[in-house]
Amino acid sequence: MKMSHVGIMVGNMDKAVEFYTKALGLEIVMGKSAVTEEKETAIGRMCIAVFGEGFKGFNIAHLVTSDGIGFELFEMKDRQEKHHVDFSRIGIFHYCLETNDFEGVIKRVEQFGGKVRMDIMRYHPEDDSKPYQMVYLEDPFGNLFELYSHSYSETYSSEYE
């Protein structure tokens, strides 16, 4: 099994594309495009099946990480402006990105309207040979994501305190 893409609801498509490309370094595959509610095309019928009758349309953009994972950004016509995570509800609450420019990404996240949610954490502070760091961040719309300094396998290949 391979990861293909993740879909993220955003409050402003132009700001979202700027954040995900300039702060996080994703590349645009397909820029902002409008989708309307209609039943004449396969994509129209698929959107009605997913979003239900009366979804009113949306803008979408397709971006991709350096390792080929897609990010679909959705700006619904009828939407909230900010996501509020409810940790008592079942469902996906974050995704995680990995970077070689850990401090630089954190600075750009704040520069482009995102937020740092916690102090940077080291999984193995007692072992200088394992400098694995992580931090929770959010995009300008309140969507949570985690940032890793090393791969998932490296980070979790041994016990941590």
C-alpha atoms as a printed R data frame, in Angstrom:
    type eleno elety resid chain resno       x      y       z
1   ATOM     1    CA   MET     A     1   0.000  0.000   0.000
2   ATOM     2    CA   LYS     A     2   1.224  3.488  -0.829
3   ATOM     3    CA   MET     A     3  -0.038  6.883   0.231
4   ATOM     4    CA   SER     A     4  -1.526  8.800  -2.707
5   ATOM     5    CA   HIS     A     5  -2.927 12.061  -1.381
6   ATOM     6    CA   VAL     A     6  -4.712 13.913   1.395
7   ATOM     7    CA   GLY     A     7  -7.662 16.312   1.036
8   ATOM     8    CA   ILE     A     8  -7.700 19.475   3.141
9   ATOM     9    CA   MET     A     9 -10.502 22.009   3.574
10  ATOM    10    CA   VAL     A    10  -9.244 25.599   3.527
11  ATOM    11    CA   GLY     A    11 -10.874 28.981   4.039
12  ATOM    12    CA   ASN     A    12  -9.149 30.900   1.219
13  ATOM    13    CA   MET     A    13  -7.655 29.125  -1.795
14  ATOM    14    CA   ASP     A    14  -5.170 31.807  -2.787
15  ATOM    15    CA   LYS     A    15  -3.793 32.033   0.756
16  ATOM    16    CA   ALA     A    16  -3.740 28.222   1.003
17  ATOM    17    CA   VAL     A    17  -1.768 27.768  -2.217
18  ATOM    18    CA   GLU     A    18   0.684 30.441  -1.074
19  ATOM    19    CA   PHE     A    19   1.098 28.763   2.343
20  ATOM    20    CA   TYR     A    20   1.484 25.206   1.055
21  ATOM    21    CA   THR     A    21   3.936 26.194  -1.687
22  ATOM    22    CA   LYS     A    22   5.992 28.911   0.016
23  ATOM    23    CA   ALA     A    23   5.952 27.720   3.642
24  ATOM    24    CA   LEU     A    24   5.978 23.961   3.053
25  ATOM    25    CA   GLY     A    25   7.599 23.739  -0.393
26  ATOM    26    CA   LEU     A    26   4.871 21.780  -2.191
27  ATOM    27    CA   GLU     A    27   4.641 22.085  -5.981
28  ATOM    28    CA   ILE     A    28   1.507 22.979  -7.933
29  ATOM    29    CA   VAL     A    29   0.222 20.180 -10.174
30  ATOM    30    CA   MET     A    30  -3.063 21.924 -11.027
31  ATOM    31    CA   GLY     A    31  -3.820 25.446  -9.854
32  ATOM    32    CA   LYS     A    32  -7.089 26.798  -8.504
33  ATOM    33    CA   SER     A    33 -10.042 25.434 -10.475
34  ATOM    34    CA   ALA     A    34 -13.773 25.887  -9.925
35  ATOM    35    CA   VAL     A    35 -16.114 22.904  -9.567
36  ATOM    36    CA   THR     A    36 -19.859 23.466  -9.751
37  ATOM    37    CA   GLU     A    37 -22.675 21.199  -8.697
38  ATOM    38    CA   GLU     A    38 -24.033 19.438 -11.783
39  ATOM    39    CA   LYS     A    39 -25.083 15.960 -12.880
40  ATOM    40    CA   GLU     A    40 -23.964 15.987 -16.524
41  ATOM    41    CA   THR     A    41 -20.347 14.924 -16.036
42  ATOM    42    CA   ALA     A    42 -18.684 12.068 -14.179
43  ATOM    43    CA   ILE     A    43 -16.820 14.520 -11.933
44  ATOM    44    CA   GLY     A    44 -20.078 16.355 -11.173
45  ATOM    45    CA   ARG     A    45 -21.853 13.126 -10.202
46  ATOM    46    CA   MET     A    46 -18.869 12.019  -8.108
47  ATOM    47    CA   CYS     A    47 -18.863 15.337  -6.204
48  ATOM    48    CA   ILE     A    48 -22.594 15.026  -5.477
49  ATOM    49    CA   ALA     A    49 -21.986 11.485  -4.202
50  ATOM    50    CA   VAL     A    50 -19.189 12.725  -1.908
51  ATOM    51    CA   PHE     A    51 -20.501 16.126  -0.761
52  ATOM    52    CA   GLY     A    52 -24.246 15.559  -1.156
53  ATOM    53    CA   GLU     A    53 -26.918 17.512  -3.012
54  ATOM    54    CA   GLY     A    54 -26.698 21.257  -2.474
55  ATOM    55    CA   PHE     A    55 -22.939 21.544  -1.831
56  ATOM    56    CA   LYS     A    56 -22.942 24.749  -3.952
57  ATOM    57    CA   GLY     A    57 -19.539 24.205  -5.546
58  ATOM    58    CA   PHE     A    58 -15.927 24.717  -4.557
59  ATOM    59    CA   ASN     A    59 -12.476 25.658  -5.732
60  ATOM    60    CA   ILE     A    60  -9.823 22.958  -5.795
61  ATOM    61    CA   ALA     A    61  -6.054 22.938  -6.291
62  ATOM    62    CA   HIS     A    62  -3.738 19.943  -6.552
63  ATOM    63    CA   LEU     A    63  -0.248 20.135  -5.035
64  ATOM    64    CA   VAL     A    64   2.427 17.511  -4.481
65  ATOM    65    CA   THR     A    65   5.237 16.898  -1.975
66  ATOM    66    CA   SER     A    66   8.801 16.269  -3.120
67  ATOM    67    CA   ASP     A    67   8.209 12.515  -2.708
68  ATOM    68    CA   GLY     A    68   5.004 12.532  -4.765
69  ATOM    69    CA   ILE     A    69   2.238 12.642  -2.141
70  ATOM    70    CA   GLY     A    70  -0.679 14.714  -3.372
71  ATOM    71    CA   PHE     A    71  -2.429 17.490  -1.449
72  ATOM    72    CA   GLU     A    72  -5.912 18.382  -2.625
73  ATOM    73    CA   LEU     A    73  -6.987 21.758  -1.279
74  ATOM    74    CA   PHE     A    74 -10.755 22.372  -1.155
75  ATOM    75    CA   GLU     A    75 -12.329 25.811  -0.692
76  ATOM    76    CA   MET     A    76 -16.051 25.143  -0.403
77  ATOM    77    CA   LYS     A    77 -18.417 27.990  -1.328
78  ATOM    78    CA   ASP     A    78 -20.358 27.346   1.889
79  ATOM    79    CA   ARG     A    79 -17.738 26.946   4.649
80  ATOM    80    CA   GLN     A    80 -16.377 27.970   7.998
81  ATOM    81    CA   GLU     A    81 -13.316 30.180   7.885
82  ATOM    82    CA   LYS     A    82 -11.319 28.194  10.464
83  ATOM    83    CA   HIS     A    83 -11.081 24.550  11.493
84  ATOM    84    CA   HIS     A    84 -11.508 23.800  15.200
85  ATOM    85    CA   VAL     A    85 -10.180 20.385  16.178
86  ATOM    86    CA   ASP     A    86 -12.371 18.481  18.590
87  ATOM    87    CA   PHE     A    87 -10.116 15.807  20.086
88  ATOM    88    CA   SER     A    88 -13.133 13.961  21.492
89  ATOM    89    CA   ARG     A    89 -14.390 13.139  17.978
90  ATOM    90    CA   ILE     A    90 -13.337 10.131  15.940
91  ATOM    91    CA   GLY     A    91 -11.495 10.838  12.687
92  ATOM    92    CA   ILE     A    92  -8.233 12.053  11.258
93  ATOM    93    CA   PHE     A    93  -6.900 15.042  13.142
94  ATOM    94    CA   HIS     A    94  -3.481 15.610  11.565
95  ATOM    95    CA   TYR     A    95  -0.986 14.585   8.921
96  ATOM    96    CA   CYS     A    96   2.806 14.694   9.179
97  ATOM    97    CA   LEU     A    97   5.538 16.048   6.925
98  ATOM    98    CA   GLU     A    98   9.265 15.379   7.072
99  ATOM    99    CA   THR     A    99  11.944 17.941   6.220
100 ATOM   100    CA   ASN     A   100  15.694 18.463   6.190
101 ATOM   101    CA   ASP     A   101  15.030 22.178   6.926
102 ATOM   102    CA   PHE     A   102  13.214 21.794  10.251
103 ATOM   103    CA   GLU     A   103  13.844 25.291  11.692
104 ATOM   104    CA   GLY     A   104  13.363 26.968   8.304
105 ATOM   105    CA   VAL     A   105   9.958 25.365   7.765
106 ATOM   106    CA   ILE     A   106   8.822 26.441  11.235
107 ATOM   107    CA   LYS     A   107   9.830 30.050  10.495
108 ATOM   108    CA   ARG     A   108   8.061 30.009   7.108
109 ATOM   109    CA   VAL     A   109   4.905 28.497   8.651
110 ATOM   110    CA   GLU     A   110   4.663 31.517  10.955
111 ATOM   111    CA   GLN     A   111   5.669 33.946   8.177
112 ATOM   112    CA   PHE     A   112   2.838 32.731   5.939
113 ATOM   113    CA   GLY     A   113   0.085 32.761   8.558
114 ATOM   114    CA   GLY     A   114   0.445 29.403  10.288
115 ATOM   115    CA   LYS     A   115   1.006 28.726  13.957
116 ATOM   116    CA   VAL     A   116   3.378 26.710  16.140
117 ATOM   117    CA   ARG     A   117   1.278 24.673  18.609
118 ATOM   118    CA   MET     A   118   4.002 23.478  20.989
119 ATOM   119    CA   ASP     A   119   7.687 23.634  21.843
120 ATOM   120    CA   ILE     A   120   9.941 21.502  19.671
121 ATOM   121    CA   MET     A   121  10.297 18.035  21.182
122 ATOM   122    CA   ARG     A   122  13.199 15.590  20.951
123 ATOM   123    CA   TYR     A   123  12.264 11.935  21.161
124 ATOM   124    CA   HIS     A   124  15.672 10.979  22.583
125 ATOM   125    CA   PRO     A   125  17.052 14.000  24.481
126 ATOM   126    CA   GLU     A   126  19.451 11.724  26.363
127 ATOM   127    CA   ASP     A   127  21.105 10.412  23.172
128 ATOM   128    CA   ASP     A   128  22.910 12.875  20.883
129 ATOM   129    CA   SER     A   129  23.189 10.178  18.202
130 ATOM   130    CA   LYS     A   130  19.374 10.334  17.823
131 ATOM   131    CA   PRO     A   131  18.532 14.001  17.134
132 ATOM   132    CA   TYR     A   132  14.958 13.247  16.064
133 ATOM   133    CA   GLN     A   133  12.710 16.302  16.508
134 ATOM   134    CA   MET     A   134   9.007 16.939  16.070
135 ATOM   135    CA   VAL     A   135   6.528 19.774  16.485
136 ATOM   136    CA   TYR     A   136   2.804 20.284  15.915
137 ATOM   137    CA   LEU     A   137   1.879 23.208  13.682
138 ATOM   138    CA   GLU     A   138  -1.265 24.483  12.017
139 ATOM   139    CA   ASP     A   139  -1.956 26.063   8.666
140 ATOM   140    CA   PRO     A   140  -3.688 29.489   8.470
141 ATOM   141    CA   PHE     A   141  -7.073 27.727   8.644
142 ATOM   142    CA   GLY     A   142  -6.473 25.703  11.814
143 ATOM   143    CA   ASN     A   143  -5.630 22.370  10.149
144 ATOM   144    CA   LEU     A   144  -3.114 20.536  12.349
145 ATOM   145    CA   PHE     A   145   0.021 18.922  11.018
146 ATOM   146    CA   GLU     A   146   3.145 17.491  12.528
147 ATOM   147    CA   LEU     A   147   6.672 18.185  11.316
148 ATOM   148    CA   TYR     A   148   9.470 15.608  11.667
149 ATOM   149    CA   SER     A   149  13.200 16.196  11.287
150 ATOM   150    CA   HIS     A   150  13.801 12.552  10.346
151 ATOM   151    CA   SER     A   151  11.887  9.712   8.739
152 ATOM   152    CA   TYR     A   152   9.056  7.914  10.489
153 ATOM   153    CA   SER     A   153  11.109  4.700  10.555
154 ATOM   154    CA   GLU     A   154  14.138  6.411  12.106
155 ATOM   155    CA   THR     A   155  12.013  8.213  14.679
156 ATOM   156    CA   TYR     A   156  10.189  5.109  15.908
157 ATOM   157    CA   SER     A   157  12.828  2.404  15.384
158 ATOM   158    CA   SER     A   158  13.765  2.473  19.066
159 ATOM   159    CA   GLU     A   159  12.155  3.197  22.432
160 ATOM   160    CA   TYR     A   160  11.753  6.798  23.521
161 ATOM   161    CA   GLU     A   161  11.056  8.547  26.810
